[in-house]
Amino acid sequence: MMKQSLILLVALFASCASAPSNPVALGDQIIADLDAGLLSQAENKFEAVANDAKWRESLYPRFFAEARERYESGDFEGASVVLRFSVDQYSQASAMREALLYSLFQLRAHEEHPDAALVQELELVAQDLLDSGGPSLWTDLIAAQTAIDLGQTGRARNHYQRFVANWNGEPAELVTYVHDLGRYLNNPPSLGEEN
């Protein structure tokens, strides 16, 4: 009996030692799990506090701040890892979905021949934002590029025209890209257009 009590006591201390004392510590543990590719472990840690509104509300800014810091430092893959998880946990948070869209688009922009899975994910996130009435100006530009990547020139043209109709020309760094997109859509390669 004494041996069983000792084992239970050790187990209790071990669980208390690993339990986070605050949302920042828990957020850091979850982010470390995500970086290590331990998604189910990260999900389990989040699920342990998911029904507590105080924890949920405290973790949200921790995840968002981490993603923003990574994005601003040029670590778009790292930002996307945190944002994918956050979008799953905070499905109603359009700011997280919009941030994920921008991060994925930055990944796509750095690839001459974008990965098919990345393009599909971009399409889903952009369409989800458009369907939910979320921010549409930049979403339309990204949706236009994504439709081009998918060979859907007609759909790309619709998104592009809606973007241009609402765009004020800022930031100036995008002017060349936007004009190049328009030129491409006006004279697409004659490989056959499916949509």
RODRENKOL-295993 format. One record per residue (C-alpha): residue in one letter; x, y, z. Coordinates in steps of 0.25 Angstrom, whole numbers, plus 5000, padded with zeros to 4 digits. Example, Ala and Ser with C-alpha at 12.3 -4.5 7.8 and 13.67 -1.06 7.14 Angstrom:
# residues 2
+------+------+------+------+
! resn !    X !    Y !    Z !
+------+------+------+------+
!    A ! 5049 ! 4982 ! 5031 !
!    S ! 5055 ! 4996 ! 5029 !
+------+------+------+------+
***
This chain:
# residues 195
+------+------+------+------+
! resn !    X !    Y !    Z !
+------+------+------+------+
!    M ! 5000 ! 5000 ! 5000 !
!    M ! 5011 ! 5010 ! 5003 !
!    K ! 5018 ! 5007 ! 4990 !
!    Q ! 5005 ! 5010 ! 4982 !
!    S ! 5004 ! 5023 ! 4990 !
!    L ! 5018 ! 5027 ! 4987 !
!    I ! 5016 ! 5024 ! 4972 !
!    L ! 5003 ! 5032 ! 4972 !
!    L ! 5010 ! 5044 ! 4979 !
!    V ! 5022 ! 5043 ! 4969 !
!    A ! 5012 ! 5043 ! 4958 !
!    L ! 5004 ! 5055 ! 4964 !
!    F ! 5017 ! 5063 ! 4965 !
!    A ! 5021 ! 5060 ! 4951 !
!    S ! 5008 ! 5065 ! 4946 !
!    C ! 5008 ! 5077 ! 4954 !
!    A ! 5023 ! 5080 ! 4949 !
!    S ! 5019 ! 5079 ! 4935 !
!    A ! 5006 ! 5087 ! 4936 !
!    P ! 5008 ! 5101 ! 4931 !
!    S ! 5006 ! 5112 ! 4941 !
!    N ! 5002 ! 5123 ! 4932 !
!    P ! 4997 ! 5125 ! 4917 !
!    V ! 5011 ! 5130 ! 4912 !
!    A ! 5017 ! 5117 ! 4917 !
!    L ! 5007 ! 5108 ! 4911 !
!    G ! 5007 ! 5116 ! 4898 !
!    D ! 5022 ! 5114 ! 4898 !
!    Q ! 5021 ! 5099 ! 4900 !
!    I ! 5010 ! 5098 ! 4889 !
!    I ! 5019 ! 5106 ! 4879 !
!    A ! 5031 ! 5097 ! 4883 !
!    D ! 5022 ! 5085 ! 4880 !
!    L ! 5018 ! 5091 ! 4867 !
!    D ! 5032 ! 5094 ! 4863 !
!    A ! 5036 ! 5080 ! 4866 !
!    G ! 5025 ! 5074 ! 4857 !
!    L ! 5017 ! 5069 ! 4870 !
!    L ! 5003 ! 5074 ! 4865 !
!    S ! 4995 ! 5064 ! 4874 !
!    Q ! 5003 ! 5067 ! 4886 !
!    A ! 5001 ! 5082 ! 4883 !
!    E ! 4986 ! 5079 ! 4881 !
!    N ! 4985 ! 5071 ! 4894 !
!    K ! 4992 ! 5083 ! 4902 !
!    F ! 4982 ! 5093 ! 4896 !
!    E ! 4970 ! 5084 ! 4898 !
!    A ! 4973 ! 5083 ! 4913 !
!    V ! 4970 ! 5098 ! 4915 !
!    A ! 4961 ! 5100 ! 4903 !
!    N ! 4948 ! 5101 ! 4911 !
!    D ! 4954 ! 5111 ! 4920 !
!    A ! 4951 ! 5125 ! 4913 !
!    K ! 4962 ! 5132 ! 4921 !
!    W ! 4972 ! 5122 ! 4916 !
!    R ! 4967 ! 5123 ! 4902 !
!    E ! 4966 ! 5138 ! 4902 !
!    S ! 4981 ! 5139 ! 4907 !
!    L ! 4986 ! 5129 ! 4897 !
!    Y ! 4981 ! 5135 ! 4885 !
!    P ! 4990 ! 5148 ! 4886 !
!    R ! 5002 ! 5139 ! 4889 !
!    F ! 5000 ! 5131 ! 4876 !
!    F ! 4997 ! 5143 ! 4868 !
!    A ! 5009 ! 5151 ! 4873 !
!    E ! 5018 ! 5139 ! 4871 !
!    A ! 5013 ! 5138 ! 4856 !
!    R ! 5015 ! 5153 ! 4854 !
!    E ! 5029 ! 5152 ! 4859 !
!    R ! 5032 ! 5141 ! 4850 !
!    Y ! 5026 ! 5147 ! 4838 !
!    E ! 5033 ! 5161 ! 4840 !
!    S ! 5046 ! 5153 ! 4841 !
!    G ! 5043 ! 5146 ! 4828 !
!    D ! 5041 ! 5133 ! 4834 !
!    F ! 5028 ! 5130 ! 4826 !
!    E ! 5028 ! 5115 ! 4828 !
!    G ! 5029 ! 5117 ! 4843 !
!    A ! 5018 ! 5127 ! 4843 !
!    S ! 5009 ! 5118 ! 4835 !
!    V ! 5012 ! 5106 ! 4845 !
!    V ! 5007 ! 5115 ! 4857 !
!    L ! 4995 ! 5121 ! 4848 !
!    R ! 4990 ! 5107 ! 4843 !
!    F ! 4989 ! 5102 ! 4857 !
!    S ! 4983 ! 5115 ! 4862 !
!    V ! 4972 ! 5115 ! 4851 !
!    D ! 4968 ! 5101 ! 4855 !
!    Q ! 4967 ! 5105 ! 4869 !
!    Y ! 4960 ! 5119 ! 4867 !
!    S ! 4952 ! 5116 ! 4855 !
!    Q ! 4944 ! 5129 ! 4856 !
!    A ! 4956 ! 5138 ! 4856 !
!    S ! 4956 ! 5144 ! 4843 !
!    A ! 4969 ! 5152 ! 4846 !
!    M ! 4976 ! 5138 ! 4848 !
!    R ! 4971 ! 5133 ! 4835 !
!    E ! 4975 ! 5146 ! 4828 !
!    A ! 4989 ! 5145 ! 4834 !
!    L ! 4990 ! 5131 ! 4830 !
!    L ! 4986 ! 5135 ! 4815 !
!    Y ! 4998 ! 5146 ! 4815 !
!    S ! 5008 ! 5136 ! 4821 !
!    L ! 5004 ! 5125 ! 4811 !
!    F ! 5005 ! 5135 ! 4800 !
!    Q ! 5019 ! 5140 ! 4804 !
!    L ! 5023 ! 5125 ! 4803 !
!    R ! 5017 ! 5124 ! 4789 !
!    A ! 5024 ! 5137 ! 4785 !
!    H ! 5037 ! 5131 ! 4788 !
!    E ! 5035 ! 5119 ! 4779 !
!    E ! 5037 ! 5120 ! 4764 !
!    H ! 5028 ! 5107 ! 4762 !
!    P ! 5019 ! 5107 ! 4774 !
!    D ! 5016 ! 5094 ! 4781 !
!    A ! 5002 ! 5088 ! 4777 !
!    A ! 4999 ! 5086 ! 4792 !
!    L ! 5002 ! 5100 ! 4795 !
!    V ! 4994 ! 5106 ! 4784 !
!    Q ! 4982 ! 5097 ! 4788 !
!    E ! 4983 ! 5102 ! 4803 !
!    L ! 4984 ! 5116 ! 4798 !
!    E ! 4971 ! 5114 ! 4790 !
!    L ! 4964 ! 5108 ! 4801 !
!    V ! 4968 ! 5119 ! 4811 !
!    A ! 4965 ! 5130 ! 4801 !
!    Q ! 4951 ! 5125 ! 4797 !
!    D ! 4948 ! 5123 ! 4812 !
!    L ! 4951 ! 5137 ! 4815 !
!    L ! 4943 ! 5142 ! 4803 !
!    D ! 4931 ! 5133 ! 4806 !
!    S ! 4931 ! 5138 ! 4821 !
!    G ! 4931 ! 5153 ! 4816 !
!    G ! 4945 ! 5155 ! 4822 !
!    P ! 4955 ! 5164 ! 4816 !
!    S ! 4954 ! 5164 ! 4801 !
!    L ! 4963 ! 5174 ! 4795 !
!    W ! 4976 ! 5166 ! 4797 !
!    T ! 4969 ! 5153 ! 4797 !
!    D ! 4964 ! 5156 ! 4783 !
!    L ! 4978 ! 5159 ! 4778 !
!    I ! 4983 ! 5146 ! 4785 !
!    A ! 4972 ! 5138 ! 4779 !
!    A ! 4975 ! 5144 ! 4765 !
!    Q ! 4989 ! 5139 ! 4766 !
!    T ! 4985 ! 5125 ! 4772 !
!    A ! 4975 ! 5123 ! 4761 !
!    I ! 4986 ! 5126 ! 4750 !
!    D ! 4994 ! 5116 ! 4757 !
!    L ! 4983 ! 5106 ! 4756 !
!    G ! 4981 ! 5109 ! 4741 !
!    Q ! 4967 ! 5116 ! 4744 !
!    T ! 4969 ! 5129 ! 4736 !
!    G ! 4955 ! 5133 ! 4735 !
!    R ! 4953 ! 5132 ! 4750 !
!    A ! 4967 ! 5139 ! 4752 !
!    R ! 4961 ! 5151 ! 4743 !
!    N ! 4949 ! 5152 ! 4752 !
!    H ! 4957 ! 5153 ! 4765 !
!    Y ! 4967 ! 5162 ! 4758 !
!    Q ! 4957 ! 5172 ! 4753 !
!    R ! 4950 ! 5173 ! 4766 !
!    F ! 4963 ! 5176 ! 4773 !
!    V ! 4967 ! 5187 ! 4763 !
!    A ! 4953 ! 5193 ! 4764 !
!    N ! 4956 ! 5195 ! 4779 !
!    W ! 4971 ! 5197 ! 4780 !
!    N ! 4977 ! 5211 ! 4783 !
!    G ! 4991 ! 5208 ! 4777 !
!    E ! 4997 ! 5206 ! 4790 !
!    P ! 5007 ! 5201 ! 4794 !
!    A ! 5015 ! 5206 ! 4782 !
!    E ! 5024 ! 5193 ! 4783 !
!    L ! 5012 ! 5185 ! 4778 !
!    V ! 5009 ! 5193 ! 4765 !
!    T ! 5019 ! 5185 ! 4756 !
!    Y ! 5013 ! 5172 ! 4761 !
!    V ! 4999 ! 5176 ! 4759 !
!    H ! 5002 ! 5182 ! 4745 !
!    D ! 5009 ! 5169 ! 4741 !
!    L ! 4997 ! 5161 ! 4746 !
!    G ! 4988 ! 5169 ! 4738 !
!    R ! 4997 ! 5168 ! 4725 !
!    Y ! 4997 ! 5153 ! 4727 !
!    L ! 4982 ! 5152 ! 4729 !
!    N ! 4980 ! 5160 ! 4716 !
!    N ! 4989 ! 5151 ! 4708 !
!    P ! 4990 ! 5138 ! 4715 !
!    P ! 4998 ! 5127 ! 4708 !
!    S ! 4990 ! 5119 ! 4699 !
!    L ! 4990 ! 5106 ! 4706 !
!    G ! 4975 ! 5105 ! 4707 !
!    E ! 4966 ! 5112 ! 4717 !
!    E ! 4958 ! 5102 ! 4726 !
!    N ! 4949 ! 5112 ! 4734 !
+------+------+------+------+
***
